[in-house]
Amino acid sequence: MDDLQQLYQEIILDHNRNPRNFGTLDPCTHHAEGYNPLCGDRLELFINVDEDGLIENLRFTGKGCAISTAAASLMTQHVLGRRVAEVEGLIEEYHLVVTGQLAPENAPTLGKLKIFSGVAEFPSRVKCATLCWHTLRSALTRAEPGTTTE
C-alpha cells in the first residue's frame, strides 16, 4: 500500500469513527435532509449563517457508510467559517475531483478533501462522497427537504 492510500484510509477511518461537528443545531438558519436511495445513506444538515453570509456553525446527523460519514465530517470542517458565496465554488470543485474530471493537484482550495479523489474509480461510491455536498447546497439555497443525490 502506498503512502497516499494509507493516508486516505487513516483519515476516512478516523472521521468515520469520530465524526466532527456531529449533532444538531437548534435553532438554525438553514436545514436540509439528504438521502441516497442506492445505498440508504441519510444525512441531515443544520447550519447557522450570519447576516454577512458567514457560516458560523454547522452540524450533521445521519447514518451512512464510512465514505459518507467521513465526507460529511470533513466537509463541515472545511466550510465552517467560510462565506456562503464561496461555498458554491467549493461544491463545484469537489464534484469535479470526485468524478475524475479534475486532477486533485489542480484543486487548490480543497485541502484534505482531495483524499476523496480515489472514489472516482468507484462510481457507486461517488454518490456516498457527494451526498453531504448536495445536502449543503440544498440547505444554503433553501431547497425543499428530501434532497437526494439523484
Solvent accessible surface area in square Angstrom, and as a share of the most:
residue,aa,sasa,rsa
1,M,147,0.66
2,D,82,0.43
3,D,125,0.65
4,L,122,0.61
5,Q,97,0.43
6,Q,79,0.35
7,L,83,0.41
8,Y,50,0.19
9,Q,79,0.35
10,E,93,0.42
11,I,25,0.13
12,I,8,0.04
13,L,72,0.36
14,D,52,0.27
15,H,5,0.02
16,N,51,0.26
17,R,167,0.61
18,N,85,0.44
19,P,39,0.25
20,R,75,0.27
21,N,30,0.15
22,F,96,0.40
23,G,20,0.19
24,T,83,0.48
25,L,25,0.13
26,D,136,0.71
27,P,111,0.70
28,C,39,0.24
29,T,61,0.35
30,H,22,0.10
31,H,63,0.28
32,A,0,0.00
33,E,71,0.32
34,G,3,0.03
35,Y,64,0.24
36,N,1,0.00
37,P,63,0.40
38,L,118,0.59
39,C,69,0.42
40,G,36,0.34
41,D,7,0.03
42,R,135,0.49
43,L,12,0.06
44,E,51,0.23
45,L,0,0.00
46,F,22,0.09
47,I,0,0.00
48,N,34,0.17
49,V,21,0.12
50,D,33,0.17
51,E,164,0.74
52,D,98,0.51
53,G,21,0.20
54,L,52,0.26
55,I,0,0.00
56,E,100,0.45
57,N,46,0.24
58,L,0,0.00
59,R,78,0.29
60,F,4,0.02
61,T,30,0.17
62,G,40,0.39
63,K,168,0.71
64,G,34,0.33
65,C,37,0.22
66,A,31,0.24
67,I,18,0.09
68,S,9,0.06
69,T,22,0.13
70,A,0,0.00
71,A,1,0.00
72,A,1,0.01
73,S,0,0.00
74,L,6,0.03
75,M,0,0.00
76,T,0,0.00
77,Q,80,0.36
78,H,32,0.14
79,V,0,0.00
80,L,73,0.36
81,G,46,0.44
82,R,62,0.22
83,R,115,0.42
84,V,43,0.25
85,A,96,0.74
86,E,76,0.34
87,V,0,0.00
88,E,76,0.34
89,G,45,0.44
90,L,4,0.02
91,I,8,0.04
92,E,81,0.37
93,E,31,0.14
94,Y,1,0.00
95,H,69,0.31
96,L,65,0.32
97,V,1,0.01
98,V,0,0.00
99,T,44,0.26
100,G,53,0.51
101,Q,120,0.53
102,L,46,0.23
103,A,38,0.29
104,P,41,0.26
105,E,133,0.59
106,N,93,0.47
107,A,0,0.00
108,P,107,0.67
109,T,67,0.39
110,L,0,0.00
111,G,42,0.40
112,K,121,0.51
113,L,2,0.01
114,K,60,0.26
115,I,17,0.09
116,F,0,0.00
117,S,28,0.18
118,G,32,0.31
119,V,3,0.02
120,A,33,0.25
121,E,138,0.62
122,F,119,0.50
123,P,103,0.65
124,S,79,0.51
125,R,83,0.30
126,V,22,0.12
127,K,57,0.24
128,C,5,0.03
129,A,0,0.00
130,T,5,0.03
131,L,1,0.00
132,C,3,0.02
133,W,5,0.02
134,H,52,0.23
135,T,0,0.00
136,L,0,0.00
137,R,74,0.27
138,S,10,0.06
139,A,0,0.00
140,L,24,0.12
141,T,91,0.53
142,R,157,0.57
143,A,47,0.36
144,E,141,0.63
145,P,83,0.52
146,G,49,0.47
147,T,25,0.14
148,T,47,0.28
149,T,13,0.08
150,E,132,0.59
